[in-house]
């Protein structure tokens, strides 16, 4: 479920930097349904608990109270990898 991806340039003037990010991606999804959606939350929670990730509840609460998100999207949780 964890994959590296290269985010798209924000503008045509942005210099390309081979800056890869890590994201939880839909398993077996096509390019149109690449990122997880609300219906994938149970699978995500099961995966993170089984693979050394923990939910940072205090930071999650701060971010949710600040109403930080992407337009009409909501943040489910902030996680961290305990193995790093």
Secondary structure, 3 states (H helix, E strand, C coil): CEEEEECCCCCCCCCCCCCEEEEEECCCCCHHHCECCHHHHHHHHHHHHHCCEEECHHHHHHHHHCCCCCCCCCCCCCEEECCC
